[in-house]
Amino acid sequence: MVSLLLDIFAKVRCSPSGWALNPVKRHITFTDKKGIGEVKLLGKWDIHAYPVMSIKRVRLVKKADGYYCQFAVDIEIKPEQTTGNGEIGLDVGLEFFYSDSNGHHEENPRLLRKAEKAIKHAQRQIYKKEKGKNQRRKARQRYARKHLKVNRQRNEHSKRLGRAVCKANALVAYVDAFAQRVPLGLSGVPQARFKY
C-alpha cells in the first residue's frame, strides 16, 4: 500500500501535526489524509537520541534504491575547531577538482568515467527487455541505482575534501563559478565573485 502511494508522490512533506512517532521510534504513522498510514522504519539511525519535540518536519523521499524518511531536527550546531591558522583561496574547475592559492591542484576523481562501462551495460539491458514487462522495470531500476551510486560518490568526495580544507585553514575563500550574472571589469574581463 505504501509503495503504491509513494509512486504517486515522489516527495511527501508532512506538517508538524501530520505525523506521529511510535514511542519505541520504530514506526511512524502519517495522519495528514494522504492515506499512507503506518510505516516501519528500517536501517541504522540515531533518531531515538532526539526528543520528539525537536523534530520539526518529516519527509518521505523515493530514490532509486528505496524509500527514505527524512527528519528535520532542531539542534544547536557546534562548530568544529580548525587545526591551522592559514588562509587559502580555492578555484573550482573542470580540469582539476580545485586549485588553491598555494599551487596545489586536487585531481578530479572522474567517478562517472570510471562507472561508465557498467552504466552503459545497464542501459543496453533495458532495451533488450520488452516494454511493459516486469523485467524491463527491474532493468530500469538497476540502471537508476548505478547513477545514484555515482551521485553519492561525488557528494561524499566533495564533502570529505571540503571538510578537510576548512578544518586545516582559518579562512577559506573560493570563486563563485555559478554566479548568474558576472559583472565585467574595466578591461571587459569578467570579475570573479568571492565568498568567504
Buried (B, 14 or more C-beta within 10 A) or exposed (E): EBEEBBEEEEEBBBEEEBBBBEEEBEEBEBEBEBEBEEBEBEEEEEBEEBEEEEBEBBEBBBEBEEBEBEBEEEEEEEEEEBEEEEEBBBBBBEEBBBBBEEEEEBEBBEBEEEBEEBBEEBBEBBEEBEEEEEEBEEBBEBBBBBBEBBBEBEEEBBEEBBEEBBEBBEEBBBBEEEEEEEEEEEEEEEEBBEEE
